[in-house]
Amino acid sequence: MDEELEELVKKGYKGVQLLAELSKQAATIGYLGDQYSTRYLNKSDYRVPQQTGIEWVEECLATPRYFYKMFRMTIEVFWSLHDLLVSTYGLTSTSNVTSVESLAMFHRWLEALNLSLKLKIGFKDLYGRFT
């Protein structure tokens, strides 16, 4: 009878150990689920822009140094490029976006692309090839 009791106690102890391990794993999964939902599912409200795109472009155009910092060209070059694209290549305004805003957005996109290429290739490699 003592052997049966010892065997039953051993099985019970193993069962308790398995339950403890399962509870640790469940707690870990619960924690990871909470982290996931906090990071990816609980989204904050959309931001309301403080100014429209054309307002930002006009603000940049009003400050030559800031404009050069943003677009890497002077205001005169920007207007020359705009006039060339309008007269020769048919750049037009739409009901939602002006031609000036389109050019500014496209140029900012090119600047971002150029920066990402510099970061991928490396400044030294990029300038070493073209100089």
Backbone as a chain_set.jsonl record, in Angstrom:
{"seq": "MDEELEELVKKGYKGVQLLAELSKQAATIGYLGDQYSTRYLNKSDYRVPQQTGIEWVEECLATPRYFYKMFRMTIEVFWSLHDLLVSTYGLTSTSNVTSVESLAMFHRWLEALNLSLKLKIGFKDLYGRFT", "coords": {"N": [[0.816, -1.192, 0.0], [1.985, 1.198, 0.714], [3.729, 1.634, -1.415], [2.009, 2.114, -3.534], [0.892, 4.492, -2.641], [3.137, 6.152, -2.573], [3.739, 6.153, -5.299], [1.442, 7.411, -6.265], [1.757, 9.903, -5.043], [4.1, 10.769, -6.33], [3.178, 10.952, -9.002], [1.249, 12.912, -8.611], [2.902, 15.027, -7.827], [4.429, 15.386, -10.154], [2.36, 16.196, -11.828], [1.657, 18.623, -10.611], [4.04, 20.024, -11.055], [3.984, 20.147, -13.876], [1.668, 21.711, -14.197], [2.577, 24.07, -13.002], [4.625, 24.793, -14.771], [3.098, 25.137, -17.116], [1.523, 27.283, -16.276], [3.457, 29.279, -16.045], [4.222, 29.509, -18.715], [1.779, 30.333, -19.827], [1.503, 32.783, -18.566], [3.666, 34.122, -19.691], [2.916, 34.137, -22.407], [0.584, 35.649, -22.164], [1.703, 38.078, -21.32], [3.266, 38.736, -23.582], [1.205, 38.948, -25.448], [-0.147, 41.149, -24.396], [1.828, 43.121, -24.717], [2.009, 43.127, -27.525], [-0.6, 43.948, -28.264], [-0.648, 46.462, -27.092], [1.331, 47.777, -28.535], [0.656, 47.466, -31.311], [-2.141, 47.381, -31.733], [-3.571, 49.255, -30.224], [-4.094, 52.071, -31.358], [-3.371, 55.525, -31.618], [-5.328, 58.505, -32.114], [-5.727, 59.926, -35.401], [-3.452, 62.395, -36.487], [-4.136, 65.842, -36.776], [-3.276, 67.941, -39.321], [-1.383, 70.945, -38.903], [-1.115, 72.857, -40.815], [-1.805, 73.289, -44.305], [-0.399, 71.666, -47.221], [0.334, 73.534, -49.219], [0.378, 75.851, -47.716], [2.6, 75.333, -46.108], [4.616, 75.247, -48.065], [4.487, 77.896, -48.992], [5.238, 79.19, -46.658], [7.868, 78.288, -46.491], [8.88, 79.446, -48.835], [8.829, 82.091, -48.074], [10.977, 82.358, -46.425], [14.143, 82.465, -47.228], [16.571, 81.126, -46.345], [15.631, 78.931, -44.869], [14.157, 77.722, -46.879], [16.215, 76.963, -48.633], [17.516, 75.153, -46.986], [15.563, 73.167, -46.773], [15.053, 72.388, -49.462], [17.418, 72.369, -50.853], [18.103, 74.161, -52.854], [18.05, 77.418, -54.325], [15.463, 79.925, -54.079], [15.041, 81.198, -56.501], [16.021, 79.323, -58.364], [14.206, 77.281, -57.905], [11.8, 78.496, -58.824], [12.49, 78.862, -61.496], [12.78, 76.199, -62.315], [10.15, 75.363, -61.86], [8.743, 76.994, -63.714], [9.845, 76.019, -66.096], [8.971, 73.333, -66.058], [6.213, 73.73, -66.16], [5.825, 75.177, -68.582], [7.157, 73.655, -70.581], [6.881, 70.876, -70.031], [4.3, 70.451, -69.205], [3.321, 70.559, -66.541], [0.691, 70.835, -64.318], [-1.822, 72.353, -62.224], [-4.122, 70.756, -59.986], [-7.487, 70.213, -58.788], [-7.056, 69.817, -56.133], [-4.319, 70.067, -55.569], [-1.72, 72.341, -56.049], [0.507, 73.308, -58.749], [2.921, 74.227, -57.781], [3.001, 73.15, -55.219], [3.0, 70.439, -55.92], [5.488, 70.199, -57.218], [7.175, 70.837, -55.07], [6.584, 68.742, -53.242], [7.396, 66.528, -54.759], [10.112, 67.101, -55.075], [10.972, 67.028, -52.386], [10.514, 64.335, -51.9], [12.426, 63.232, -53.633], [14.741, 64.164, -52.341], [14.584, 62.724, -49.948], [14.828, 60.135, -50.962], [17.393, 60.299, -52.041], [18.871, 60.672, -49.683], [18.378, 58.218, -48.417], [19.653, 56.511, -50.201], [22.285, 57.37, -49.894], [22.709, 56.581, -47.268], [22.459, 53.8, -47.506], [24.433, 53.05, -49.41], [26.63, 54.378, -48.505], [28.413, 57.26, -47.609], [31.06, 57.712, -48.425], [31.518, 55.824, -50.48], [29.558, 56.616, -52.358], [30.286, 59.283, -53.027], [32.868, 58.844, -53.78], [32.674, 57.441, -56.16], [31.614, 59.263, -57.987], [33.243, 61.468, -58.098]], "CA": [[0.0, 0.0, 0.0], [2.867, 2.362, 0.763], [4.282, 1.851, -2.753], [0.958, 2.755, -4.325], [0.76, 5.851, -2.156], [4.307, 6.877, -3.05], [3.551, 6.332, -6.75], [0.405, 8.414, -6.432], [2.343, 11.19, -4.651], [5.023, 11.143, -7.408], [2.362, 11.392, -10.133], [0.656, 14.195, -8.236], [3.966, 16.036, -7.845], [4.709, 15.661, -11.565], [1.227, 16.965, -12.334], [1.774, 19.983, -10.088], [5.15, 20.643, -11.784], [3.492, 20.477, -15.218], [0.758, 22.847, -14.072], [3.383, 25.256, -12.725], [5.282, 25.159, -16.031], [2.068, 25.667, -18.004], [1.098, 28.605, -15.816], [4.523, 30.212, -16.417], [4.118, 29.737, -20.153], [0.571, 31.118, -20.068], [1.797, 34.154, -18.14], [4.559, 34.694, -20.709], [2.099, 34.39, -23.6], [-0.278, 36.776, -21.832], [2.526, 39.289, -21.326], [3.584, 39.046, -24.978], [-0.036, 39.41, -26.072], [-0.389, 42.509, -23.931], [2.803, 43.982, -25.389], [1.61, 43.224, -28.931], [-1.804, 44.775, -28.412], [-0.291, 47.839, -26.752], [2.144, 48.369, -29.59], [0.113, 47.436, -32.663], [-3.595, 47.456, -31.839], [-4.079, 50.468, -29.581], [-3.596, 53.2, -32.138], [-3.885, 56.831, -31.217], [-6.106, 59.181, -33.143], [-4.968, 60.546, -36.476], [-3.07, 63.781, -36.219], [-4.719, 66.855, -37.647], [-2.172, 68.825, -39.701], [-1.533, 72.328, -38.48], [-1.222, 73.677, -42.012], [-1.886, 72.503, -45.534], [0.863, 71.562, -47.937], [0.67, 74.787, -49.9], [0.743, 76.811, -46.673], [3.978, 75.039, -45.718], [5.484, 75.677, -49.171], [4.521, 79.363, -48.97], [6.057, 79.565, -45.501], [9.267, 78.058, -46.894], [9.237, 80.457, -49.834], [8.984, 83.377, -47.406], [12.235, 82.356, -45.679], [15.111, 81.89, -48.161], [17.511, 80.168, -45.729], [14.867, 77.719, -44.555], [13.842, 77.111, -48.165], [17.429, 76.295, -49.114], [17.751, 74.005, -46.103], [14.582, 72.132, -47.083], [15.023, 71.956, -50.858], [18.781, 72.356, -51.399], [18.189, 75.054, -54.013], [17.549, 78.755, -54.017], [14.088, 80.175, -54.512], [15.086, 81.531, -57.933], [16.165, 78.07, -59.111], [12.925, 76.585, -57.772], [10.826, 79.102, -59.726], [12.918, 78.553, -62.871], [12.406, 74.8, -62.554], [8.694, 75.322, -61.942], [8.328, 77.582, -64.998], [10.251, 75.081, -67.144], [8.069, 72.174, -66.025], [4.877, 74.161, -66.572], [5.784, 75.578, -69.988], [7.683, 72.651, -71.507], [6.473, 69.506, -69.746], [2.872, 70.372, -68.927], [2.946, 70.448, -65.128], [-0.509, 71.642, -64.076], [-2.468, 72.24, -60.922], [-5.395, 70.037, -59.962], [-8.422, 70.864, -57.869], [-6.588, 69.627, -54.755], [-2.893, 70.331, -55.395], [-1.187, 73.298, -57.019], [1.731, 72.853, -59.4], [4.034, 74.564, -56.882], [2.973, 72.14, -54.162], [3.409, 69.176, -56.537], [6.934, 70.244, -57.411], [7.811, 70.8, -53.751], [6.462, 67.387, -52.7], [8.236, 65.639, -55.553], [11.498, 67.387, -54.762], [11.233, 66.496, -51.033], [10.589, 62.886, -52.043], [13.744, 62.956, -54.206], [15.734, 64.392, -51.295], [14.516, 61.587, -49.032], [15.39, 58.998, -51.683], [18.824, 60.537, -52.125], [19.429, 60.414, -48.367], [18.364, 56.787, -48.14], [20.719, 55.906, -51.004], [23.554, 57.695, -49.239], [22.85, 55.752, -46.077], [22.646, 52.409, -47.908], [25.702, 52.873, -50.106], [27.689, 54.974, -47.702], [28.806, 58.55, -48.168], [32.364, 57.62, -49.084], [31.362, 55.091, -51.742], [28.767, 57.409, -53.291], [31.053, 60.416, -53.533], [34.097, 58.329, -54.393], [32.364, 57.001, -57.521], [31.223, 60.348, -58.869], [34.196, 62.581, -58.08]], "C": [[0.862, 1.26, 0.0], [3.446, 2.681, -0.614], [3.262, 2.536, -3.658], [0.791, 4.221, -3.933], [1.929, 6.716, -2.629], [4.199, 7.154, -4.552], [2.516, 7.404, -7.034], [0.931, 9.818, -6.089], [3.287, 11.677, -5.753], [4.256, 11.651, -8.624], [1.722, 12.754, -9.846], [1.682, 15.317, -8.281], [4.332, 16.412, -9.28], [3.591, 16.503, -12.189], [1.275, 18.419, -11.881], [2.911, 20.719, -10.801], [4.724, 21.04, -13.199], [2.545, 21.672, -15.186], [1.526, 24.144, -13.809], [4.076, 25.74, -13.999], [4.282, 25.753, -17.023], [1.618, 27.061, -17.581], [2.168, 29.651, -16.123], [4.456, 30.534, -17.909], [2.892, 30.574, -20.492], [0.793, 32.575, -19.666], [2.685, 34.849, -19.164], [3.774, 35.039, -21.966], [1.161, 35.572, -23.356], [0.478, 38.09, -21.856], [2.856, 39.709, -22.755], [2.351, 39.544, -25.729], [-0.372, 40.832, -25.666], [0.563, 43.491, -24.613], [2.423, 44.2, -26.854], [0.416, 44.152, -29.101], [-1.516, 46.235, -28.074], [0.431, 48.508, -27.897], [1.408, 48.495, -30.917], [-1.4, 47.646, -32.769], [-4.189, 48.714, -31.234], [-3.485, 51.682, -30.282], [-4.195, 54.498, -31.606], [-4.634, 57.456, -32.392], [-5.187, 59.759, -34.207], [-4.653, 61.992, -36.102], [-3.738, 64.7, -37.236], [-3.583, 67.803, -38.024], [-2.45, 70.265, -39.311], [-1.67, 73.268, -39.671], [-1.269, 72.763, -43.231], [-0.518, 72.474, -46.198], [1.271, 72.868, -48.588], [1.016, 75.874, -48.888], [2.181, 76.606, -46.231], [4.951, 75.497, -46.804], [5.596, 77.195, -49.178], [5.339, 79.878, -47.788], [7.543, 79.382, -45.813], [9.733, 79.126, -47.88], [9.459, 81.828, -49.202], [10.312, 83.486, -46.657], [13.312, 81.685, -46.53], [16.077, 80.871, -47.548], [16.814, 78.841, -45.408], [14.518, 76.973, -45.846], [15.048, 76.35, -48.697], [17.732, 75.057, -48.28], [16.812, 72.846, -46.443], [14.762, 71.539, -48.484], [16.388, 71.902, -51.531], [18.883, 73.108, -52.726], [17.649, 76.41, -53.601], [16.122, 78.898, -54.543], [14.048, 80.478, -56.005], [15.188, 80.269, -58.785], [14.853, 77.272, -59.064], [11.907, 77.15, -58.75], [11.193, 78.855, -61.188], [12.54, 77.123, -63.236], [10.895, 74.677, -62.701], [8.209, 75.843, -63.297], [8.676, 76.665, -66.166], [9.303, 73.885, -67.204], [6.662, 72.541, -66.478], [4.842, 74.425, -68.075], [6.178, 74.451, -70.939], [7.075, 71.262, -71.297], [5.035, 69.371, -69.266], [2.489, 70.14, -67.485], [1.766, 71.383, -64.882], [-1.0, 71.439, -62.654], [-3.724, 71.394, -61.064], [-6.324, 70.776, -59.008], [-7.944, 70.768, -56.42], [-5.158, 70.08, -54.521], [-2.429, 71.31, -56.467], [0.091, 72.739, -57.632], [2.95, 73.14, -58.534], [4.137, 73.518, -55.773], [3.422, 70.783, -54.709], [4.92, 69.113, -56.706], [7.66, 70.145, -56.072], [7.747, 69.397, -53.151], [7.363, 66.409, -53.444], [9.707, 65.854, -55.21], [11.864, 66.882, -53.369], [11.333, 64.977, -51.076], [11.941, 62.482, -52.626], [14.852, 63.145, -53.177], [15.751, 63.218, -50.319], [15.109, 60.342, -49.684], [16.899, 59.114, -51.763], [19.491, 60.241, -50.784], [19.455, 58.929, -48.07], [19.42, 56.057, -48.964], [22.079, 56.169, -50.39], [23.772, 56.81, -48.029], [23.098, 54.293, -46.44], [24.031, 52.181, -48.505], [26.854, 53.328, -49.23], [28.172, 56.231, -48.39], [30.105, 58.431, -48.968], [32.254, 56.927, -50.426], [30.632, 55.928, -52.783], [29.59, 58.547, -53.888], [32.359, 59.972, -54.184], [33.865, 57.914, -55.843], [32.163, 58.154, -58.479], [32.199, 61.521, -58.885], [35.484, 62.21, -58.769]], "O": [[0.519, 2.26, -0.63], [3.637, 3.849, -0.952], [3.603, 3.42, -4.444], [0.577, 5.082, -4.786], [1.74, 7.864, -3.034], [4.524, 8.247, -5.017], [2.691, 8.215, -7.944], [0.595, 10.795, -6.759], [3.285, 12.863, -6.083], [4.632, 12.663, -9.215], [1.66, 13.625, -10.713], [1.376, 16.426, -8.719], [4.522, 17.587, -9.596], [3.853, 17.41, -12.979], [0.977, 19.332, -12.651], [2.777, 21.899, -11.122], [5.056, 22.128, -13.67], [2.612, 22.545, -16.052], [1.164, 25.197, -14.334], [4.113, 26.938, -14.279], [4.574, 26.746, -17.689], [1.361, 27.919, -18.426], [1.834, 30.795, -16.432], [4.615, 31.686, -18.314], [2.962, 31.442, -21.363], [0.327, 33.49, -20.345], [2.485, 36.024, -19.471], [3.95, 36.119, -22.53], [0.965, 36.402, -24.244], [-0.029, 39.098, -22.348], [2.744, 40.883, -23.106], [2.446, 40.456, -26.55], [-0.827, 41.63, -26.486], [0.147, 44.569, -25.037], [2.504, 45.317, -27.363], [0.413, 45.028, -29.965], [-2.073, 47.14, -28.694], [0.178, 49.674, -28.202], [1.519, 49.523, -31.585], [-1.881, 48.057, -33.825], [-5.223, 49.19, -31.702], [-2.486, 52.244, -29.833], [-5.357, 54.555, -31.203], [-4.562, 56.971, -33.521], [-4.018, 60.046, -33.947], [-5.459, 62.699, -35.496], [-3.877, 64.356, -38.41], [-2.981, 68.414, -37.141], [-3.583, 70.742, -39.377], [-2.264, 74.341, -39.56], [-0.828, 71.614, -43.184], [0.404, 73.175, -45.782], [2.435, 73.262, -48.515], [1.857, 76.729, -49.165], [2.908, 77.573, -46.001], [5.995, 76.071, -46.497], [6.69, 77.729, -49.354], [6.045, 80.88, -47.903], [8.371, 80.215, -45.446], [10.844, 79.644, -47.769], [10.205, 82.643, -49.747], [10.727, 84.586, -46.292], [13.392, 80.457, -46.555], [16.371, 79.853, -48.175], [17.361, 77.767, -45.655], [14.578, 75.745, -45.896], [14.915, 75.217, -49.16], [18.156, 74.031, -48.813], [17.214, 71.683, -46.405], [14.636, 70.328, -48.668], [16.5, 71.436, -52.665], [19.656, 72.732, -53.607], [16.885, 76.526, -52.644], [15.651, 78.09, -55.344], [13.121, 80.059, -56.698], [14.517, 80.157, -59.811], [14.446, 76.667, -60.057], [11.22, 76.392, -59.435], [10.312, 78.661, -62.025], [12.042, 76.866, -64.332], [10.414, 73.96, -63.578], [7.373, 75.217, -63.948], [7.902, 76.541, -67.115], [8.883, 73.476, -68.286], [5.99, 71.732, -67.119], [3.939, 73.955, -68.768], [5.58, 74.315, -72.006], [6.787, 70.554, -72.262], [4.599, 68.264, -68.951], [1.428, 69.574, -67.219], [1.829, 72.572, -65.195], [-0.635, 70.477, -61.98], [-4.317, 71.327, -62.14], [-5.979, 71.836, -58.486], [-8.376, 71.548, -55.573], [-4.805, 70.442, -53.399], [-2.712, 71.126, -57.651], [0.686, 71.805, -57.095], [3.913, 72.373, -58.551], [5.23, 73.062, -55.436], [4.148, 70.055, -54.032], [5.552, 68.108, -56.382], [8.66, 69.435, -55.962], [8.74, 68.909, -52.61], [8.014, 65.564, -52.831], [10.461, 64.891, -55.071], [12.962, 66.357, -53.182], [12.149, 64.391, -50.366], [12.543, 61.507, -52.177], [15.804, 62.365, -53.146], [16.822, 62.769, -49.91], [15.817, 59.578, -49.029], [17.608, 58.126, -51.572], [20.559, 59.629, -50.746], [20.439, 58.423, -47.531], [20.018, 55.093, -48.488], [22.933, 55.284, -50.368], [24.884, 56.342, -47.787], [23.865, 53.612, -45.759], [24.719, 51.226, -48.143], [27.925, 52.72, -49.226], [28.323, 56.263, -49.611], [30.223, 58.988, -50.059], [32.832, 57.388, -51.41], [31.024, 55.956, -53.949], [29.593, 58.751, -55.102], [32.888, 60.667, -55.052], [34.772, 58.026, -56.668], [32.5, 58.047, -59.658], [31.987, 62.481, -59.627], [36.401, 63.028, -58.848]]}, "num_chains": 1, "name": "protein.A"}
